[in-house]
Amino acid sequence: MRVFRFTWLFALLLIGALVLASCPAPAAPAAPAADQAAAAPTEEAHAEEAAEPTAEPAAEVEAMEFKIGLVTDVGRINDRSFNQSAWEGVLKAQADLGLTDEDVKYIETQDTKDYADNMAQFIDAGYNVIVTVGFALGDATTEAAKNNPDIIFIGVDQFQGEALPNLAGLIFHEDQSGYLAGVLAASMSKSGTVAAVLGTDLVPPVVAFNEGYIAGAKSVNPDITVISTYHPGEISQAFVDPEWGAATAKQAIDQGADVIFGAGGITGNGALQEVATHEGLYCIGVDTDQWETVPAAQPCLISSAMKLITPATAELIAQAQDGSFAGGNVFGAAGLADFHDFDSVIPQEVKDLLATTKAGLDDGSISTGYGN
């Protein structure tokens, strides 16, 4: 009987031990997530830790995003003159500020009624600076600047009657550049007749170029004949008509002109290229150094009446980026381009006269008469 009780008790103890051995040990209290990661970092935790240092710089990059949009007039971005000079100013700013190709874009205007819509594309896309090129965009640019005070606008050739803090009118003394071109033309003319093939007189800077050109030529030779011809069409046609420019230059040549000033974008380029086909004649470009932009004109191109649009545009964009942009009217530099291959052809006395004239224009002792 005692043996049976002992056996039965031993069996119960053995069964209990087996049951306890089969049960899992109680789980320890869960540690906070941070403690878990610190105690036993997983691959995912390592990835998160590696990403943490880039989080702050990424925010900085986003804060430093800076986008520049340019809207042309009806001329093309590669007009080798006005629009191109402004676009090259944007590209210079891109290089100076370390921006990417995605940060700078342009829209070529096909119709004057599209000015506002073209600017709106950049406004809606969150661009920081919008450059509009040409007198004709003035009203639309002013309206856009008033409605979008947080965006910087730069209006090339757009005089500001009312100063806005976020809109700069980049303007030039075209009459002074034209005056120097006229002095050069009259000094180099043998026939006593010079000419100017121009864009429309609806654009004040074009008129300023021409009036300065006439005054400069007459300052050298009061009896000189100056044949000045404006394009008869609308603004949308006046600067993109090289055929008319060439035909008008040919008419002036037939009337005895031996130096021709082309001031009208692609239209003016047509005049320069026509002159280049006539041996012994000279031509003068406009806006930029067209020796670099219109190689076909090099056989006749003695200089160009420049508006230094490229550096002035780049400088205004830099001011917009660093917070020093002031708005209002800003005068860019103007003058004549190098003589290049014609340097030895231009007499020293003509060079001296041009230097004296430039100094007089700068200090106000010489007046072009334009606007008086």
Legacy VTK file of the C-alpha trace (Angstrom):
# vtk DataFile Version 3.0
C-alpha trace
ASCII
DATASET POLYDATA
POINTS 372 float
0.000 0.000 0.000
2.842 2.379 0.942
4.627 1.425 -2.286
1.508 2.278 -4.305
1.155 5.699 -2.645
4.798 6.502 -3.276
4.533 5.474 -6.928
1.383 7.544 -7.431
2.977 10.619 -5.808
6.111 10.229 -7.910
4.003 10.061 -11.074
2.168 13.300 -10.178
5.435 15.102 -9.569
6.856 13.862 -12.863
3.791 15.031 -14.855
3.969 18.496 -13.209
7.617 18.873 -14.117
6.903 17.954 -17.710
4.082 20.527 -17.938
6.269 23.338 -16.534
9.103 22.505 -18.903
6.800 22.810 -21.909
5.576 26.354 -21.009
7.560 29.459 -22.363
9.296 31.694 -19.880
7.404 34.903 -19.019
8.323 37.786 -21.398
10.262 40.711 -19.937
8.485 44.122 -19.969
8.748 45.740 -23.430
11.515 48.364 -23.661
10.803 51.771 -25.300
11.401 51.792 -29.081
14.480 53.987 -28.718
15.991 51.594 -26.178
15.264 48.635 -28.445
17.055 50.266 -31.351
20.007 51.189 -29.159
20.252 47.740 -27.623
19.993 45.770 -30.855
20.097 47.938 -34.017
18.564 46.233 -37.003
19.385 46.866 -40.720
16.352 49.163 -40.902
17.534 51.129 -37.872
20.966 51.558 -39.473
19.347 52.878 -42.639
17.379 55.427 -40.649
20.481 56.526 -38.768
22.418 56.950 -42.023
19.629 59.087 -43.464
19.406 61.433 -40.486
22.417 63.668 -41.351
20.958 64.473 -44.796
17.582 65.572 -43.456
18.716 69.045 -42.429
20.785 69.805 -45.576
17.858 68.640 -47.715
15.723 71.268 -46.051
18.446 73.824 -46.778
18.571 72.878 -50.448
14.816 73.269 -50.667
15.028 76.673 -49.019
17.750 77.705 -51.454
15.808 76.738 -54.588
15.935 79.659 -56.971
14.204 79.585 -60.340
14.469 82.128 -63.151
12.066 82.384 -66.068
12.411 84.585 -69.143
9.662 85.673 -71.524
10.776 86.988 -74.898
9.070 89.553 -77.025
7.955 88.231 -80.403
11.622 87.906 -81.394
13.331 84.574 -80.866
15.703 83.579 -78.075
18.476 83.132 -80.665
17.885 86.445 -82.455
21.626 87.170 -82.040
20.642 90.504 -80.587
18.183 91.704 -77.960
16.422 88.588 -76.642
19.591 86.528 -76.874
21.552 89.074 -74.852
18.974 88.947 -72.052
18.917 85.137 -72.085
22.708 85.076 -71.899
22.338 87.273 -68.807
20.118 84.583 -67.270
22.680 81.922 -68.179
25.444 84.017 -66.625
23.402 84.269 -63.430
22.855 80.510 -63.552
26.613 79.928 -63.658
27.391 82.577 -61.049
24.790 81.262 -58.593
25.434 77.569 -59.217
21.947 76.807 -60.538
20.984 73.799 -62.642
19.422 73.700 -66.088
16.124 72.877 -64.408
16.256 76.203 -62.577
16.249 78.399 -65.701
13.684 78.327 -68.498
12.418 80.609 -71.242
9.198 81.012 -73.202
9.227 82.478 -76.699
6.203 84.684 -77.281
4.403 83.891 -80.518
1.705 86.554 -80.251
1.573 89.822 -78.301
-1.684 88.790 -76.639
0.180 85.949 -74.903
2.462 88.127 -72.746
0.397 87.765 -69.550
-0.279 84.063 -70.088
3.385 83.336 -70.640
4.328 85.104 -67.418
1.523 83.250 -65.626
3.158 79.932 -66.470
6.218 80.909 -64.456
4.139 82.509 -61.684
2.043 79.371 -61.245
5.183 77.212 -61.227
6.654 79.173 -58.301
9.535 80.905 -60.065
11.463 83.475 -58.015
12.512 85.831 -60.818
10.803 86.568 -64.128
12.665 88.500 -66.822
10.559 90.028 -69.594
12.310 91.331 -72.673
11.166 94.389 -74.551
9.249 97.619 -74.287
6.043 95.970 -75.492
5.816 93.768 -72.371
5.902 96.772 -70.039
2.210 97.012 -69.117
1.788 93.260 -68.671
4.935 93.072 -66.528
3.812 95.924 -64.272
0.427 94.299 -63.779
2.007 90.948 -62.941
4.411 92.584 -60.484
1.562 94.345 -58.674
-0.405 91.110 -58.380
2.600 89.036 -57.257
4.645 91.096 -54.762
6.683 88.068 -53.659
8.129 87.540 -57.143
10.957 89.669 -58.570
10.419 91.028 -62.087
13.052 92.481 -64.412
11.712 94.365 -67.423
14.398 94.897 -70.057
13.852 98.187 -71.905
10.853 99.006 -69.716
10.927 102.464 -68.169
9.168 102.580 -64.798
6.901 105.563 -64.295
5.790 104.163 -60.941
8.477 102.463 -58.868
7.585 99.052 -57.453
9.922 97.320 -54.982
9.746 94.006 -56.874
10.111 95.400 -60.420
13.257 96.829 -62.014
13.172 98.495 -65.402
16.534 97.792 -67.056
17.021 100.723 -69.416
19.884 102.172 -71.419
21.024 105.389 -73.039
20.420 104.095 -76.566
20.729 107.619 -77.897
24.317 107.720 -76.642
25.244 104.394 -78.240
23.543 105.561 -81.416
25.417 108.865 -81.260
28.763 107.054 -81.123
27.674 104.844 -84.035
26.798 107.974 -85.994
30.188 109.544 -85.292
31.878 106.350 -86.501
29.659 106.081 -89.591
30.206 109.670 -90.695
33.933 109.431 -90.023
34.269 106.318 -92.205
31.903 107.374 -94.999
33.434 108.413 -98.303
30.181 109.063 -100.134
28.685 111.474 -97.612
25.627 109.241 -97.266
24.953 106.791 -94.443
21.843 104.818 -93.505
19.974 103.124 -90.691
17.666 100.124 -91.098
15.449 100.016 -88.037
12.702 98.155 -86.237
9.431 99.938 -85.546
9.216 103.515 -84.291
6.524 102.266 -81.877
9.411 101.247 -79.596
11.129 104.250 -77.947
14.600 102.642 -77.649
14.655 102.137 -81.430
13.805 105.804 -81.944
16.509 106.749 -79.440
19.099 104.733 -81.372
18.124 106.462 -84.606
17.955 110.006 -83.233
21.340 109.551 -81.590
22.756 108.116 -84.814
21.605 111.094 -86.875
22.924 113.594 -84.313
26.271 111.837 -84.046
26.732 111.710 -87.816
25.881 115.396 -88.189
28.298 116.318 -85.406
31.068 115.080 -87.712
29.608 116.285 -91.012
26.653 118.718 -90.819
25.964 118.153 -94.524
25.878 114.371 -94.390
22.805 112.573 -95.751
21.283 110.055 -93.337
18.699 107.637 -94.762
16.722 106.253 -91.810
13.981 103.721 -92.489
11.669 102.225 -89.863
9.874 98.943 -90.460
6.266 99.762 -91.444
4.665 96.774 -89.706
3.402 96.056 -86.225
5.697 95.189 -83.348
5.004 91.508 -83.952
6.555 91.799 -87.433
9.082 94.613 -87.131
11.922 92.667 -85.518
11.622 89.327 -87.316
11.726 90.382 -90.966
15.263 89.878 -92.331
14.038 89.957 -95.914
12.692 93.483 -95.470
15.902 94.446 -93.699
18.022 93.183 -96.595
15.849 94.849 -99.233
15.874 98.174 -97.354
19.654 98.056 -96.988
19.974 97.373 -100.709
17.802 100.428 -101.474
20.032 102.602 -99.283
23.143 101.260 -101.014
21.586 102.097 -104.373
21.125 105.651 -103.062
24.811 105.946 -102.247
25.000 104.863 -98.597
28.354 103.301 -97.794
27.875 102.769 -94.031
24.656 101.168 -92.731
23.483 100.805 -89.131
21.185 97.820 -88.553
19.065 98.262 -85.416
16.090 95.927 -85.357
16.787 92.418 -84.098
16.583 89.803 -86.855
15.371 92.511 -89.226
18.532 94.507 -88.655
20.610 91.351 -89.050
19.191 90.975 -92.539
20.470 94.468 -93.359
23.954 93.686 -92.028
24.204 90.510 -94.056
23.119 92.339 -97.199
25.817 94.976 -96.721
28.391 92.212 -96.239
27.803 91.054 -99.805
28.943 94.446 -101.188
32.684 94.952 -101.248
34.050 98.145 -99.732
30.994 99.011 -97.614
30.753 99.126 -93.820
28.007 98.121 -91.400
27.374 98.678 -87.687
25.474 96.231 -85.462
23.336 96.812 -82.390
22.573 95.734 -78.796
25.468 93.288 -78.423
28.835 92.780 -80.097
27.448 91.283 -83.291
30.893 90.262 -84.479
30.328 87.310 -82.142
26.665 86.684 -82.957
26.351 87.386 -86.698
29.507 85.975 -88.336
27.999 86.527 -91.794
28.263 90.276 -91.178
31.981 90.228 -90.358
33.112 91.313 -93.867
31.564 94.753 -93.214
31.092 94.982 -89.428
33.295 97.743 -88.039
31.560 97.873 -84.629
28.217 97.582 -82.818
26.217 100.107 -80.803
25.930 98.088 -77.628
23.594 97.936 -74.688
25.337 95.748 -72.132
22.205 93.728 -71.441
23.920 90.492 -70.426
25.939 91.695 -67.411
23.187 94.063 -66.260
20.564 91.291 -66.315
22.865 88.911 -64.434
23.605 91.563 -61.798
19.910 92.262 -61.147
19.232 88.535 -60.765
22.101 88.276 -58.272
20.572 91.147 -56.290
17.229 89.331 -56.287
18.938 86.244 -54.901
20.916 88.004 -52.161
18.117 90.323 -51.054
19.605 93.616 -52.250
17.153 94.118 -55.139
15.625 97.598 -54.968
13.329 97.984 -57.988
12.741 101.153 -59.988
14.735 102.214 -63.042
18.248 100.854 -63.467
20.556 102.138 -66.208
22.837 99.608 -67.848
26.078 100.549 -69.565
26.192 101.505 -73.243
28.926 102.109 -75.793
30.637 100.774 -78.922
32.016 97.273 -79.380
35.572 96.493 -80.427
36.626 97.056 -84.025
37.993 93.495 -84.293
39.562 92.900 -87.726
38.911 96.525 -88.668
41.064 97.927 -85.877
43.862 98.773 -88.293
41.349 100.260 -90.745
39.934 102.805 -88.289
42.255 105.863 -88.329
43.734 106.871 -84.982
42.101 110.297 -85.195
38.700 108.589 -85.433
39.493 106.457 -82.407
40.534 109.567 -80.518
37.337 111.351 -81.551
35.230 108.440 -80.330
37.063 108.399 -76.978
36.558 112.140 -76.543
32.906 111.846 -77.543
32.280 108.989 -75.102
33.835 111.031 -72.279
31.659 114.009 -73.186
28.504 111.896 -73.233
29.400 110.400 -69.867
30.024 113.747 -68.155
27.124 115.517 -69.869
29.211 118.013 -71.820
27.907 116.468 -75.063
24.174 116.103 -75.581
22.540 113.853 -78.163
19.513 116.117 -78.269
17.193 113.160 -77.793
14.246 113.891 -75.536
15.057 117.586 -75.236
LINES 1 373
372 0 1 2 3 4 5 6 7 8 9 10 11 12 13 14 15 16 17 18 19 20 21 22 23 24 25 26 27 28 29 30 31 32 33 34 35 36 37 38 39 40 41 42 43 44 45 46 47 48 49 50 51 52 53 54 55 56 57 58 59 60 61 62 63 64 65 66 67 68 69 70 71 72 73 74 75 76 77 78 79 80 81 82 83 84 85 86 87 88 89 90 91 92 93 94 95 96 97 98 99 100 101 102 103 104 105 106 107 108 109 110 111 112 113 114 115 116 117 118 119 120 121 122 123 124 125 126 127 128 129 130 131 132 133 134 135 136 137 138 139 140 141 142 143 144 145 146 147 148 149 150 151 152 153 154 155 156 157 158 159 160 161 162 163 164 165 166 167 168 169 170 171 172 173 174 175 176 177 178 179 180 181 182 183 184 185 186 187 188 189 190 191 192 193 194 195 196 197 198 199 200 201 202 203 204 205 206 207 208 209 210 211 212 213 214 215 216 217 218 219 220 221 222 223 224 225 226 227 228 229 230 231 232 233 234 235 236 237 238 239 240 241 242 243 244 245 246 247 248 249 250 251 252 253 254 255 256 257 258 259 260 261 262 263 264 265 266 267 268 269 270 271 272 273 274 275 276 277 278 279 280 281 282 283 284 285 286 287 288 289 290 291 292 293 294 295 296 297 298 299 300 301 302 303 304 305 306 307 308 309 310 311 312 313 314 315 316 317 318 319 320 321 322 323 324 325 326 327 328 329 330 331 332 333 334 335 336 337 338 339 340 341 342 343 344 345 346 347 348 349 350 351 352 353 354 355 356 357 358 359 360 361 362 363 364 365 366 367 368 369 370 371
